[in-house]
Amino acid sequence: MTKNIHNDSTKNEVILKGIHLDLTENLKQVVNEKVERLFKHEERIVRIRVDLEHDNTQSHNQQFTAKGHIEIHGPDMIVAVQSHDCLKAVDEMVDKLDRMIRRRSRMERVKRNHPHDVDIPAELPKV
């Protein structure tokens, strides 16, 4: 089941998909609230895709996987987190994506403030 959640005020797109898992309204709302934090930290995000997967192959060890994919100008950011609790997996996934966004912003700021000289190995002709 795929659910597109649109926020009309900022035109942010969140795509939520459940694999072997029924998405309840409460779960959709919780994921949307947590993911909105990422849009506040980075304005260049095009869309965020969240896949929630339930692996119940082993009856005593149920595992949830939360996969996050941020489409942004530049290289996309992809994270996957496994946990025994679905909400805990979503929390950890959003935290990892948030750290990646902050690190990317910090690295861009460092590059902008400390440009490197370009060495050209050839001599330029004198005019």
N, CA and C atoms as a LAMMPS dump frame, in Angstrom:
ITEM: TIMESTEP
0
ITEM: NUMBER OF ATOMS
381
ITEM: BOX BOUNDS ff ff ff
-5.0000000000000000e+02 5.0000000000000000e+02
-5.0000000000000000e+02 5.0000000000000000e+02
-5.0000000000000000e+02 5.0000000000000000e+02
ITEM: ATOMS id mol type element x y z
1 1 1 N 0.839 -1.169 0
2 1 2 C 0 0 0
3 1 3 C 0.882 1.23 0
4 2 1 N 0.637 2.166 -0.908
5 2 2 C 1.419 3.38 -1.011
6 2 3 C 0.541 4.566 -0.675
7 3 1 N 1.068 5.483 0.096
8 3 2 C 0.317 6.663 0.502
9 3 3 C 1.165 7.883 0.241
10 4 1 N 0.653 8.812 -0.562
11 4 2 C 1.323 10.078 -0.779
12 4 3 C 0.742 11.089 0.187
13 5 1 N 1.579 11.724 0.938
14 5 2 C 1.147 12.722 1.897
15 5 3 C 1.677 14.059 1.408
16 6 1 N 0.772 14.965 1.11
17 6 2 C 1.178 16.272 0.6
18 6 3 C 0.862 17.339 1.633
19 7 1 N 1.789 18.226 1.816
20 7 2 C 1.577 19.377 2.665
21 7 3 C 1.461 20.567 1.726
22 8 1 N 0.255 21.124 1.55
23 8 2 C 0.017 22.155 0.549
24 8 3 C 0.76 23.45 0.816
25 9 1 N 1.078 23.739 2.076
26 9 2 C 1.716 25.011 2.376
27 9 3 C 3.156 25.063 1.884
28 10 1 N 3.883 23.959 1.915
29 10 2 C 5.276 23.987 1.505
30 10 3 C 5.558 23.113 0.297
31 11 1 N 4.557 22.402 -0.206
32 11 2 C 4.7 21.538 -1.376
33 11 3 C 5.721 20.428 -1.154
34 12 1 N 5.841 19.946 0.078
35 12 2 C 6.73 18.825 0.378
36 12 3 C 6.002 17.527 0.073
37 13 1 N 6.726 16.558 -0.442
38 13 2 C 6.119 15.286 -0.778
39 13 3 C 6.759 14.18 0.035
40 14 1 N 5.908 13.408 0.705
41 14 2 C 6.342 12.248 1.461
42 14 3 C 5.601 11.052 0.885
43 15 1 N 6.355 10.033 0.474
44 15 2 C 5.758 8.809 -0.045
45 15 3 C 5.992 7.73 1.001
46 16 1 N 4.915 7.166 1.499
47 16 2 C 4.976 6.158 2.55
48 16 3 C 4.458 4.85 1.989
49 17 1 N 5.243 3.781 2.174
50 17 2 C 4.88 2.481 1.617
51 17 3 C 5.06 1.424 2.696
52 18 1 N 4.083 0.55 2.814
53 18 2 C 4.158 -0.563 3.758
54 18 3 C 4.355 -1.865 3.015
55 19 1 N 5.377 -2.621 3.377
56 19 2 C 5.666 -3.916 2.761
57 19 3 C 5.401 -4.986 3.814
58 20 1 N 4.429 -5.859 3.554
59 20 2 C 3.979 -6.886 4.503
60 20 3 C 3.506 -6.248 5.804
61 21 1 N 2.934 -5.046 5.682
62 21 2 C 2.524 -4.282 6.851
63 21 3 C 1.348 -3.406 6.461
64 22 1 N 0.282 -3.432 7.258
65 22 2 C -0.851 -2.543 7.027
66 22 3 C -0.552 -1.199 7.677
67 23 1 N -0.681 -0.131 6.905
68 23 2 C -0.419 1.21 7.409
69 23 3 C -1.689 1.763 8.04
70 24 1 N -1.661 1.949 9.335
71 24 2 C -2.797 2.537 10.032
72 24 3 C -2.705 4.058 9.939
73 25 1 N -3.819 4.725 10.191
74 25 2 C -3.824 6.192 10.151
75 25 3 C -2.877 6.763 11.194
76 26 1 N -2.815 6.143 12.371
77 26 2 C -1.924 6.608 13.426
78 26 3 C -0.459 6.486 13.003
79 27 1 N -0.103 5.374 12.38
80 27 2 C 1.262 5.163 11.92
81 27 3 C 1.628 6.171 10.825
82 28 1 N 0.709 6.413 9.91
83 28 2 C 0.943 7.399 8.841
84 28 3 C 1.179 8.78 9.429
85 29 1 N 0.373 9.142 10.421
86 29 2 C 0.491 10.454 11.042
87 29 3 C 1.822 10.6 11.78
88 30 1 N 2.227 9.567 12.508
89 30 2 C 3.488 9.614 13.258
90 30 3 C 4.671 9.745 12.307
91 31 1 N 4.682 8.96 11.236
92 31 2 C 5.785 9.015 10.272
93 31 3 C 5.831 10.393 9.616
94 32 1 N 4.668 10.926 9.248
95 32 2 C 4.628 12.244 8.61
96 32 3 C 5.179 13.326 9.542
97 33 1 N 4.803 13.297 10.821
98 33 2 C 5.288 14.29 11.778
99 33 3 C 6.804 14.216 11.946
100 34 1 N 7.337 13.009 11.992
101 34 2 C 8.779 12.853 12.178
102 34 3 C 9.558 13.283 10.938
103 35 1 N 9.015 12.989 9.763
104 35 2 C 9.71 13.314 8.518
105 35 3 C 9.651 14.818 8.222
106 36 1 N 8.604 15.491 8.686
107 36 2 C 8.495 16.937 8.467
108 36 3 C 9.686 17.679 9.062
109 37 1 N 10.286 17.129 10.101
110 37 2 C 11.469 17.742 10.712
111 37 3 C 12.607 17.874 9.703
112 38 1 N 12.718 16.899 8.795
113 38 2 C 13.786 16.925 7.793
114 38 3 C 13.579 18.067 6.798
115 39 1 N 12.317 18.321 6.435
116 39 2 C 12.033 19.417 5.51
117 39 3 C 12.372 20.768 6.132
118 40 1 N 12.26 20.88 7.447
119 40 2 C 12.59 22.136 8.125
120 40 3 C 14.092 22.398 8.091
121 41 1 N 14.891 21.338 8.103
122 41 2 C 16.342 21.503 8.144
123 41 3 C 16.961 21.72 6.77
124 42 1 N 16.289 21.284 5.719
125 42 2 C 16.853 21.424 4.365
126 42 3 C 15.728 21.782 3.406
127 43 1 N 15.84 22.916 2.773
128 43 2 C 14.778 23.386 1.88
129 43 3 C 14.9 22.832 0.466
130 44 1 N 16.015 22.221 0.122
131 44 2 C 16.207 21.721 -1.242
132 44 3 C 15.764 20.273 -1.429
133 45 1 N 15.097 19.692 -0.446
134 45 2 C 14.61 18.316 -0.569
135 45 3 C 13.451 18.292 -1.55
136 46 1 N 13.535 17.409 -2.538
137 46 2 C 12.474 17.261 -3.529
138 46 3 C 11.369 16.38 -2.969
139 47 1 N 11.726 15.195 -2.477
140 47 2 C 10.743 14.279 -1.885
141 47 3 C 11.47 13.296 -0.985
142 48 1 N 10.695 12.729 -0.072
143 48 2 C 11.209 11.71 0.834
144 48 3 C 10.333 10.473 0.684
145 49 1 N 10.976 9.334 0.489
146 49 2 C 10.259 8.073 0.388
147 49 3 C 10.612 7.23 1.62
148 50 1 N 9.582 6.737 2.301
149 50 2 C 9.764 5.904 3.49
150 50 3 C 9.106 4.56 3.219
151 51 1 N 9.878 3.483 3.326
152 51 2 C 9.366 2.121 3.172
153 51 3 C 9.445 1.434 4.53
154 52 1 N 8.306 0.983 5.016
155 52 2 C 8.255 0.235 6.271
156 52 3 C 7.993 -1.224 5.932
157 53 1 N 8.905 -2.094 6.375
158 53 2 C 8.805 -3.513 6.037
159 53 3 C 8.736 -4.345 7.314
160 54 1 N 7.852 -5.327 7.295
161 54 2 C 7.713 -6.237 8.422
162 54 3 C 8.159 -7.626 7.978
163 55 1 N 9.173 -8.148 8.636
164 55 2 C 9.685 -9.482 8.308
165 55 3 C 9.255 -10.426 9.419
166 56 1 N 8.259 -11.26 9.129
167 56 2 C 7.766 -12.177 10.151
168 56 3 C 8.065 -13.624 9.776
169 57 1 N 9.215 -13.852 9.163
170 57 2 C 9.577 -15.216 8.776
171 57 3 C 9.87 -16.081 9.992
172 58 1 N 10.394 -15.468 11.038
173 58 2 C 10.649 -16.2 12.276
174 58 3 C 9.616 -15.75 13.306
175 59 1 N 8.816 -16.66 13.808
176 59 2 C 7.698 -16.288 14.666
177 59 3 C 8.136 -15.626 15.982
178 60 1 N 9.252 -16.021 16.534
179 60 2 C 9.68 -15.459 17.809
180 60 3 C 10.517 -14.192 17.655
181 61 1 N 10.98 -13.888 16.459
182 61 2 C 11.864 -12.751 16.243
183 61 3 C 11.313 -11.897 15.1
184 62 1 N 10.307 -11.072 15.393
185 62 2 C 9.748 -10.207 14.366
186 62 3 C 10.631 -8.979 14.212
187 63 1 N 10.899 -8.64 12.976
188 63 2 C 11.822 -7.564 12.682
189 63 3 C 11.133 -6.535 11.788
190 64 1 N 11.288 -5.248 12.108
191 64 2 C 10.789 -4.163 11.283
192 64 3 C 11.973 -3.447 10.659
193 65 1 N 11.84 -3.076 9.39
194 65 2 C 12.877 -2.334 8.696
195 65 3 C 12.271 -1.033 8.191
196 66 1 N 12.913 0.072 8.503
197 66 2 C 12.503 1.381 8.01
198 66 3 C 13.577 1.862 7.052
199 67 1 N 13.189 2.086 5.797
200 67 2 C 14.12 2.57 4.786
201 67 3 C 13.716 3.984 4.407
202 68 1 N 14.68 4.884 4.412
203 68 2 C 14.429 6.267 4.047
204 68 3 C 15.269 6.65 2.845
205 69 1 N 14.65 7.347 1.906
206 69 2 C 15.331 7.774 0.685
207 69 3 C 14.97 9.235 0.467
208 70 1 N 15.966 10.115 0.548
209 70 2 C 15.746 11.542 0.318
210 70 3 C 16.246 11.879 -1.073
211 71 1 N 15.34 12.4 -1.894
212 71 2 C 15.729 12.919 -3.203
213 71 3 C 15.988 14.407 -3.016
214 72 1 N 17.221 14.797 -3.308
215 72 2 C 17.675 16.161 -3.069
216 72 3 C 18.547 16.556 -4.235
217 73 1 N 18.746 17.837 -4.416
218 73 2 C 19.651 18.292 -5.464
219 73 3 C 21.058 17.828 -5.097
220 74 1 N 21.618 16.973 -5.92
221 74 2 C 22.893 16.338 -5.623
222 74 3 C 22.658 14.867 -5.365
223 75 1 N 23.619 14.188 -4.771
224 75 2 C 23.456 12.756 -4.507
225 75 3 C 22.327 12.492 -3.503
226 76 1 N 21.524 11.472 -3.785
227 76 2 C 20.432 11.1 -2.887
228 76 3 C 21 10.501 -1.606
229 77 1 N 20.199 10.572 -0.543
230 77 2 C 20.585 10.002 0.746
231 77 3 C 19.684 8.81 1.027
232 78 1 N 20.291 7.661 1.343
233 78 2 C 19.537 6.439 1.574
234 78 3 C 19.986 5.824 2.898
235 79 1 N 19.008 5.444 3.731
236 79 2 C 19.289 4.868 5.044
237 79 3 C 18.318 3.719 5.287
238 80 1 N 18.782 2.669 5.947
239 80 2 C 17.915 1.571 6.363
240 80 3 C 18.25 1.215 7.814
241 81 1 N 17.202 1.037 8.629
242 81 2 C 17.366 0.724 10.046
243 81 3 C 16.435 -0.434 10.39
244 82 1 N 16.949 -1.401 11.168
245 82 2 C 16.136 -2.527 11.62
246 82 3 C 15.96 -2.456 13.128
247 83 1 N 14.758 -2.842 13.567
248 83 2 C 14.472 -2.863 14.991
249 83 3 C 13.31 -3.815 15.244
250 84 1 N 13.1 -4.16 16.511
251 84 2 C 11.969 -5.008 16.877
252 84 3 C 10.689 -4.188 17.012
253 85 1 N 10.818 -2.868 17.089
254 85 2 C 9.671 -1.969 17.21
255 85 3 C 9.627 -1.059 15.985
256 86 1 N 8.462 -0.954 15.358
257 86 2 C 8.325 -0.171 14.129
258 86 3 C 8.599 1.316 14.378
259 87 1 N 8.056 1.873 15.444
260 87 2 C 8.247 3.304 15.721
261 87 3 C 9.698 3.61 16.084
262 88 1 N 10.359 2.689 16.765
263 88 2 C 11.774 2.884 17.097
264 88 3 C 12.618 2.882 15.817
265 89 1 N 12.284 2.01 14.873
266 89 2 C 13 1.976 13.601
267 89 3 C 12.803 3.283 12.832
268 90 1 N 11.585 3.828 12.857
269 90 2 C 11.316 5.104 12.181
270 90 3 C 12.104 6.227 12.845
271 91 1 N 12.114 6.259 14.187
272 91 2 C 12.883 7.282 14.915
273 91 3 C 14.356 7.239 14.542
274 92 1 N 14.941 6.06 14.553
275 92 2 C 16.368 5.924 14.245
276 92 3 C 16.653 6.298 12.791
277 93 1 N 15.747 5.957 11.877
278 93 2 C 15.934 6.296 10.473
279 93 3 C 15.916 7.811 10.281
280 94 1 N 14.965 8.485 10.905
281 94 2 C 14.874 9.944 10.775
282 94 3 C 16.098 10.601 11.408
283 95 1 N 16.559 10.088 12.545
284 95 2 C 17.77 10.639 13.174
285 95 3 C 18.982 10.49 12.268
286 96 1 N 19.131 9.34 11.624
287 96 2 C 20.269 9.138 10.719
288 96 3 C 20.192 10.086 9.524
289 97 1 N 19.005 10.218 8.943
290 97 2 C 18.849 11.132 7.807
291 97 3 C 19.12 12.567 8.228
292 98 1 N 18.692 12.94 9.421
293 98 2 C 18.932 14.289 9.923
294 98 3 C 20.423 14.547 10.094
295 99 1 N 21.153 13.568 10.632
296 99 2 C 22.604 13.715 10.779
297 99 3 C 23.282 13.848 9.411
298 100 1 N 22.797 13.074 8.425
299 100 2 C 23.376 13.164 7.08
300 100 3 C 23.139 14.546 6.465
301 101 1 N 21.948 15.09 6.656
302 101 2 C 21.635 16.418 6.123
303 101 3 C 22.494 17.482 6.789
304 102 1 N 22.616 17.409 8.12
305 102 2 C 23.439 18.399 8.822
306 102 3 C 24.905 18.297 8.424
307 103 1 N 25.412 17.082 8.257
308 103 2 C 26.799 16.898 7.833
309 103 3 C 27.014 17.456 6.436
310 104 1 N 26.08 17.201 5.548
311 104 2 C 26.188 17.699 4.176
312 104 3 C 26.193 19.227 4.161
313 105 1 N 25.33 19.838 4.962
314 105 2 C 25.277 21.291 5.047
315 105 3 C 26.591 21.853 5.596
316 106 1 N 27.115 21.198 6.635
317 106 2 C 28.378 21.642 7.236
318 106 3 C 29.531 21.536 6.241
319 107 1 N 29.574 20.447 5.457
320 107 2 C 30.645 20.272 4.477
321 107 3 C 30.544 21.304 3.356
322 108 1 N 29.321 21.633 2.924
323 108 2 C 29.157 22.67 1.898
324 108 3 C 29.624 24.017 2.415
325 109 1 N 29.345 24.305 3.684
326 109 2 C 29.758 25.574 4.284
327 109 3 C 31.283 25.641 4.383
328 110 1 N 31.928 24.536 4.722
329 110 2 C 33.388 24.5 4.817
330 110 3 C 34 24.727 3.441
331 111 1 N 33.472 24.084 2.423
332 111 2 C 34.004 24.256 1.076
333 111 3 C 33.818 25.684 0.58
334 112 1 N 32.679 26.288 0.935
335 112 2 C 32.403 27.646 0.489
336 112 3 C 33.328 28.647 1.175
337 113 1 N 33.644 28.44 2.437
338 113 2 C 34.473 29.372 3.19
339 113 3 C 35.967 29.152 3.006
340 114 1 N 36.362 27.989 2.504
341 114 2 C 37.776 27.679 2.317
342 114 3 C 38.011 27.153 0.903
343 115 1 N 37.924 28.028 -0.088
344 115 2 C 38.15 27.544 -1.457
345 115 3 C 39.618 27.163 -1.649
346 116 1 N 39.839 26.191 -2.5
347 116 2 C 41.194 25.73 -2.787
348 116 3 C 41.663 26.326 -4.103
349 117 1 N 42.962 26.663 -4.155
350 117 2 C 43.538 27.145 -5.395
351 117 3 C 43.661 25.991 -6.375
352 118 1 N 43.534 26.314 -7.655
353 118 2 C 43.66 25.313 -8.693
354 118 3 C 45.046 25.457 -9.302
355 119 1 N 45.828 24.381 -9.273
356 119 2 C 47.161 24.397 -9.867
357 119 3 C 47.076 23.895 -11.292
358 120 1 N 47.555 24.714 -12.217
359 120 2 C 47.599 24.308 -13.618
360 120 3 C 49.04 23.923 -13.908
361 121 1 N 49.292 22.672 -14.344
362 121 2 C 50.663 22.215 -14.52
363 121 3 C 51.391 22.896 -15.698
364 122 1 N 50.689 23.462 -16.625
365 122 2 C 51.32 24.095 -17.785
366 122 3 C 51.568 25.572 -17.523
367 123 1 N 52.59 26.108 -18.195
368 123 2 C 52.862 27.526 -18.061
369 123 3 C 52.003 28.291 -19.051
370 124 1 N 51.476 29.417 -18.605
371 124 2 C 50.652 30.225 -19.476
372 124 3 C 51.558 31.151 -20.29
373 125 1 N 51.268 31.382 -21.56
374 125 2 C 52.104 32.273 -22.368
375 125 3 C 51.992 33.708 -21.882
376 126 1 N 53.114 34.432 -21.96
377 126 2 C 53.123 35.822 -21.526
378 126 3 C 52.703 36.686 -22.696
379 127 1 N 51.845 37.619 -22.432
380 127 2 C 51.314 38.478 -23.498
381 127 3 C 52.012 39.791 -23.503
